[in-house]
Amino acid sequence: MSKLVTIYGGSGFVGRYVAQKMAQRGWRVRVAVRRPNEALFVKPYGAVGQVEPVFCNIRDDDSVRAVMKSADAVVNCVGILVEEGANKFADVQASGAARVARIAAEEGVGQLVQISAIGADSNSPSVYARTKAEGESAVLEHFPRAVILRPSIIFGQEDGFFNRFAGMARMTPVLPLVGANTKFQPVWVEDVAEAAVRAVLGEAAPGVYELGGPEVKTFRELMTLMLELIRRRRLTLNLPFAIARLQGSALDLGSRLTGGILTNRLLTRDQVENLARDNVVSPHVRGFRELGIEPTPMATVLPEYLWRYRPSGQYSAITDSARNLR
């Protein structure tokens, strides 16, 4: 019988690509999510019955254990960027990761892969970064042979970075940037997923790997690249951190005053703290090279999905050609 992998958060941005690649490798894939009915799109990733979405609440021991039964490997892709309802950073990224690792050890799982993030730091002013670090520490405590992957900002068809700002550029002449000079090392989601798959297959030594693409660019440079690709001229305005912190705090307060009914998805104080630090691979750490993966340049992928934000969308090239004939 084919081996089985349980992927927590397997319908999310990274998880869906891990699920697809594991199915292509011939594995049975159990996609553990909070809303299985919204994850039915993963079923065609494999043959009938090969990929199945199942219910799981990562904050509950019994729920996590139930979907891990008989699994040969586990990948934890669960993470949040904004706290919402019962999903708090500490519960999801620290306690949740610890729970998955502890139960994986108890169930005798062969391989465990934890998706973390560059910037994970127990001393960070950001709760997001601190809980990522706490999750890593707990994973290694319970499952010392785990592989932890720390990607920089991830881009791809469904990303929340380039898509978000390209969407904004369609509606506003100005793009406000918090941390315009902060450096990033964007990495393609397919490369991150391939790293996770190789770790599941035992092709990666245990420990931490930092994953960054072949280019390091500032936030402003990334926005300039994006604007060139969608063929729009916009002013990029650097928002000072002092002002951004005040704005983030005010938006957070508004969310708290409404009892979380209005979730702050625009800019949180915690996000501002993250944007104050460079998001690049540290020197002398293991990464794609040790995994045998050549990271993909942004120019190879971004045009494949950002074209829809151009003034004429998919017909932009035709429109330009027609204009040149006049």
Buried (B, 14 or more C-beta within 10 A) or exposed (E): EBBBBBBBBBBBBBBBBBBBBBBEBEBBBBBBBBEBEEBEEBBEBBEEEBBBBBBBBBBEEEBBBBBBEEBBBBBBBBBBBBBEEEBBBBBBBBBBBBBBBBBBBEBEBBBBBBBBBBBBEEEBBBBBBBBBBBBBBBBBEBBEEBBBBBBBBBBBEBBEBBBEBBEBBEEEEEBBBBBBEBBBBBBBBBBBBBBBBBBBBEEBEBBBBBBBBEBBBBBBBBBBBBBEBBBBEBEBEBBEBEEBBEBBBEBBEEBEEEEEEEBBBEBBBBBBBBBBBBBBBEEEEBBBEEBEBEBBEBEEBBEEBBBEBBEEEEEBEEBEEEEEEE
